[in-house]
């Protein structure tokens, strides 16, 4: 969800104004995706590298989940949306962690779309953690090296709870960025990509429909032939 800061600059406002506009658009796109029948919508909300930003901006970004869930949970319940949050959550501020846990608990029995936030998430760190977990089991004699498979590695990643939807069908990146930025490096192996120059706060239902339409016209062969 790129371009909040650039959007704010274009409107001659501080970066925090852009982040707030971006948060409001999360609500809009969540409802649109749910209406369209999307099974899982994963949003890269805060990366492990984002801690390098100025302290004031980081503090504001850590407040956004609190504001988001405190105002949006009733609508998520009405939409039957289930909240999931993945990442290195133990490193989050106490209040941010508490509100994410509360949101997951309150929506745990919902059976509609999964709104999956990647919060304090980094794919390389995720894969490293998975490899360490597997290595520990091998060292303890719980696993043999020939038991290490693609499926086993996937089962140790943070997306494992998403089951058959752990690997996204489509990646959408806004604001003209043309890189993965340490996001779901394992899971995106065969995903389709859609890039747009539109900043995230301006990413509307029209742009979302364009992305879905582009995906629907792709020929997905997964390395084989049809």
C-alpha positions in Angstrom: 0.0 0.0 0.0 2.6 2.5 -1.2 2.4 6.3 -1.7 0.8 7.6 1.4 3.7 10.1 2.0 3.9 11.1 -1.7 0.1 11.6 -1.8 0.3 13.9 1.3 3.2 15.9 -0.2 1.2 16.4 -3.4 -1.6 17.8 -1.2 0.8 20.0 0.7 0.1 18.1 4.0 2.3 16.2 6.5 3.1 12.5 6.0 0.7 11.6 8.9 -2.2 13.0 6.8 -1.3 10.6 4.1 -1.1 7.6 6.5 -4.5 8.4 7.9 -5.9 8.7 4.4 -4.3 5.3 3.6 -5.9 3.8 6.7 -9.3 5.0 5.6 -8.8 3.5 2.2 -8.1 0.1 3.8 -11.6 0.2 5.1 -12.9 1.0 1.6 -10.9 -1.7 -0.2 -11.7 -4.3 2.5 -15.4 -3.9 1.9 -15.0 -4.0 -1.9 -12.8 -7.1 -1.7 -15.3 -8.8 0.6 -18.2 -8.0 -1.7 -16.3 -9.4 -4.7 -15.7 -12.7 -2.9 -12.0 -12.5 -2.3 -11.0 -15.2 0.2 -8.0 -13.5 1.7 -6.8 -9.9 1.5 -3.3 -9.5 2.8 -2.1 -6.0 3.5 1.5 -5.1 4.1 1.0 -2.6 6.9 4.4 -2.3 8.5 7.7 -4.0 7.6 10.6 -5.0 9.8 12.6 -2.3 8.0 10.0 0.4 8.7 11.5 0.8 12.2 14.2 2.9 10.5 11.8 5.7 9.9 11.7 8.8 12.1 10.5 8.0 15.6 7.5 10.3 15.4 6.3 8.6 12.2 6.8 5.1 13.6 4.8 6.1 16.7 2.0 7.3 14.5 2.1 4.2 12.4 1.8 2.1 15.6 -1.2 4.1 16.6 -3.0 3.5 13.3 -4.0 -0.2 14.1 -5.5 1.0 17.3 -7.6 3.7 15.6 -8.5 1.3 12.8 -9.7 -1.6 14.9 -11.5 0.6 17.5 -13.6 2.2 14.7 -13.9 -0.6 12.1 -14.7 -3.8 14.1 -18.5 -3.3 14.0 -18.3 -3.1 10.2 -16.0 -6.1 10.0 -18.5 -8.0 12.0 -21.3 -6.9 9.8 -19.3 -8.1 6.7 -18.5 -11.4 8.4 -14.8 -10.6 7.9 -12.2 -12.4 10.0 -9.1 -10.6 11.1 -5.6 -12.2 11.1 -2.4 -10.4 11.9 1.0 -12.0 11.1 4.5 -10.8 11.8 6.9 -10.6 14.7 4.1 -9.4 16.9 6.0 -9.7 20.2 8.1 -6.7 19.1 5.0 -4.4 18.8 4.2 -1.8 21.4 2.0 -3.2 24.2 -1.2 -1.2 23.2 -0.8 -2.1 19.5 -0.4 -5.7 20.3 -3.4 -5.7 22.6 -5.7 -4.2 20.1 -4.6 -6.7 17.3 -5.2 -9.6 19.6 -8.6 -8.2 20.6 -9.6 -7.8 16.9 -8.6 -11.4 16.1 -10.5 -12.7 19.1 -13.6 -10.7 18.3 -13.8 -11.9 14.7 -12.5 -15.4 15.2 -15.8 -17.0 14.5 -16.5 -15.0 11.3 -16.5 -17.2 8.2 -16.2 -14.6 5.4 -13.1 -13.0 3.9 -9.9 -13.1 5.9 -8.4 -9.6 6.4 -4.7 -10.5 6.9 -2.4 -7.8 8.1 1.4 -8.2 7.7 2.5 -6.1 10.7 6.2 -5.9 11.7 6.7 -8.5 8.9 9.7 -9.3 6.8 9.9 -12.3 4.5 13.6 -13.0 4.9 13.3 -13.0 8.7 10.2 -15.2 8.3 12.1 -17.7 6.2 15.1 -17.6 8.5 12.8 -18.3 11.5 11.2 -21.3 9.6 14.6 -22.7 8.7 15.8 -22.4 12.3 12.7 -24.2 13.5 13.3 -27.0 11.1 17.0 -27.2 12.0 16.1 -27.5 15.7 13.8 -30.4 15.0 16.5 -32.1 12.8 19.1 -31.6 15.6 16.7 -33.1 18.1 16.0 -36.1 16.0 12.4 -35.2 15.3 13.0 -34.8 11.6 15.2 -36.4 9.0 16.7 -34.2 6.3 14.8 -36.1 3.6 11.6 -35.0 5.3 12.2 -31.4 4.5 9.9 -30.6 1.6 8.2 -27.5 0.1 5.1 -28.4 2.1 7.0 -28.6 5.4 8.7 -25.2 4.8 5.3 -23.7 3.9 3.8 -25.1 7.1 6.5 -23.3 9.2 5.8 -19.9 7.6 3.5 -17.2 9.1 0.9 -17.8 6.3 0.4 -21.4 7.3 -2.9 -20.6 9.1 -4.3 -19.5 5.8 -4.3 -23.0 4.5 -5.0 -23.4 0.8 -4.9 -19.6 0.4 -1.4 -19.2 1.9 0.1 -18.4 -1.5 -1.6 -15.3 -3.1 -3.0 -15.5 -6.6 -2.4 -11.8 -7.2 0.0 -9.1 -5.8 -1.0 -5.5 -6.3 1.6 -2.8 -5.7 0.6 0.9 -5.9 2.5 4.2 -6.4 4.7 3.0 -9.2 7.0 0.8 -7.1 8.3 -2.2 -9.1 9.9 -4.4 -6.4 8.8 -6.9 -3.8 10.4 -5.2 -0.8 10.8 -8.3 1.3 7.2 -9.3 1.1 6.1 -13.0 0.9 9.2 -14.0 -1.1 8.4 -17.7 -0.8 4.6 -17.4 -1.2 4.7 -15.2 -4.3 6.6 -17.8 -6.4 3.8 -18.2 -8.9 1.6 -15.2 -8.1 0.5 -12.7 -10.8 1.7 -9.1 -10.3 -0.2 -5.9 -11.0 1.6 -2.5 -10.7 -0.1 0.8 -10.8 1.2 4.4 -10.5 -1.8 5.4 -8.4 -1.0 6.3 -4.8 -2.7 4.1 -2.2 -5.0 6.7 -0.8 -6.4 7.2 -4.4 -6.6 3.4 -5.1 -10.3 3.1 -5.7 -12.8 0.5 -6.7 -12.1 1.3 -10.3 -8.4 0.5 -9.9 -9.2 -2.6 -7.9 -11.5 -3.8 -10.7 -8.7 -3.2 -13.2 -6.3 -5.3 -11.2 -8.9 -8.2 -10.9 -9.7 -7.9 -14.6 -6.0 -8.0 -15.6 -5.6 -11.1 -13.4 -8.6 -12.8 -15.0 -7.0 -12.5 -18.4 -3.7 -14.1 -17.4 -2.6 -17.5 -18.6 -1.3 -19.2 -15.4 0.7 -22.3 -16.3 2.8 -22.8 -13.1 5.8 -23.8 -15.2 3.9 -26.3 -17.3 2.0 -26.3 -20.6 -1.7 -26.5 -21.3 
